[in-house]
């Protein structure tokens, strides 16, 4: 799970646009946080996912696609139209890509 926080430009007068902008920013931030976590995972063979991604561009593309498909499990709004998103990516989806992780 990863959490992202996004804020909208307060000069935008339309509340719907501010909410959409802050939600999008929060999703991108949560995806970045999740990618950081995934890259640090050690695979069997002693290399990290980050090292594997450097050597295999197809793997990098698959991970990117999985991140974009991560499930939004919680959305919270702040009083100033900011947004906090919690994303979830089940480990089984990473394993389905062929990643063999050390427990």
C-alpha positions in Angstrom: 0.0 0.0 0.0 1.1 3.5 -0.7 -0.4 6.9 0.1 -0.2 10.0 -2.1 -1.2 13.6 -1.2 -2.2 16.1 -3.9 -3.2 19.7 -3.9 -4.8 21.9 -6.5 -3.9 25.4 -7.6 -6.0 27.6 -5.3 -6.4 30.2 -8.0 -8.7 27.8 -10.0 -12.2 29.0 -9.3 -14.1 25.9 -10.3 -14.3 23.5 -7.3 -14.8 20.4 -9.6 -11.5 21.3 -11.4 -9.7 21.7 -8.1 -10.9 18.4 -6.8 -10.0 16.6 -10.1 -6.5 18.2 -10.1 -5.8 17.3 -6.5 -7.0 13.7 -7.0 -4.8 13.2 -10.1 -1.8 14.6 -8.2 -2.4 12.3 -5.3 -2.7 9.3 -7.6 0.6 10.1 -9.3 2.3 10.7 -5.9 1.0 7.3 -4.6 2.2 5.5 -7.7 5.6 7.1 -7.3 5.7 6.0 -3.6 4.7 2.5 -4.6 7.3 2.3 -7.3 10.0 3.3 -4.8 8.9 0.4 -2.5 8.8 -2.1 -5.4 12.2 -1.1 -6.7 13.7 -1.9 -3.3 12.4 -5.5 -3.2 15.1 -8.1 -3.3 14.5 -10.9 -5.8 15.9 -14.5 -5.7 19.4 -14.2 -7.0 20.1 -11.3 -4.7 19.3 -8.4 -7.1 16.7 -5.8 -6.5 13.7 -5.0 -8.7 15.4 -1.8 -9.7 18.4 -3.7 -11.0 16.2 -6.1 -12.9 14.3 -3.2 -14.4 17.5 -1.6 -15.7 18.4 -4.9 -17.5 14.9 -5.7 -18.8 12.8 -2.9 -20.4 9.9 -5.2 -20.8 9.8 -5.8 -17.1 9.9 -2.1 -16.5 6.9 -1.6 -18.8 5.0 -4.4 -17.0 5.6 -2.8 -13.6 4.6 0.6 -15.0 1.3 -0.9 -16.3 0.7 -2.7 -13.0 1.2 0.6 -11.0 -1.3 2.3 -13.3 -3.8 -0.4 -12.5 -3.3 -0.4 -8.8 -6.5 -0.3 -6.8 -7.6 2.9 -5.1 -8.7 1.7 -1.6 -9.3 5.0 0.0 -9.9 8.6 -1.0 -10.0 11.4 1.5 -10.6 15.1 0.8 -9.2 18.0 2.9 -11.0 21.3 3.6 -8.9 23.1 1.1 -9.9 20.7 -1.7 -6.7 18.6 -1.4 -6.8 14.9 -1.7 -5.2 11.9 -0.1 -5.3 8.6 -2.0 -4.3 5.1 -0.7 -3.3 2.6 -3.4 -3.0 -1.2 -3.1 -1.1 -3.5 -5.4 -1.4 -7.2 -4.3 1.9 -9.1 -4.2 0.3 -11.8 -6.3 0.1 -9.4 -9.3 3.9 -8.9 -9.1 4.5 -12.6 -8.8 2.2 -13.1 -11.9 4.8 -11.0 -13.8 7.4 -13.6 -13.0 9.1 -11.8 -10.1 10.4 -14.3 -7.6 10.8 -12.4 -4.4 12.7 -13.4 -1.3 10.3 -13.6 1.6 
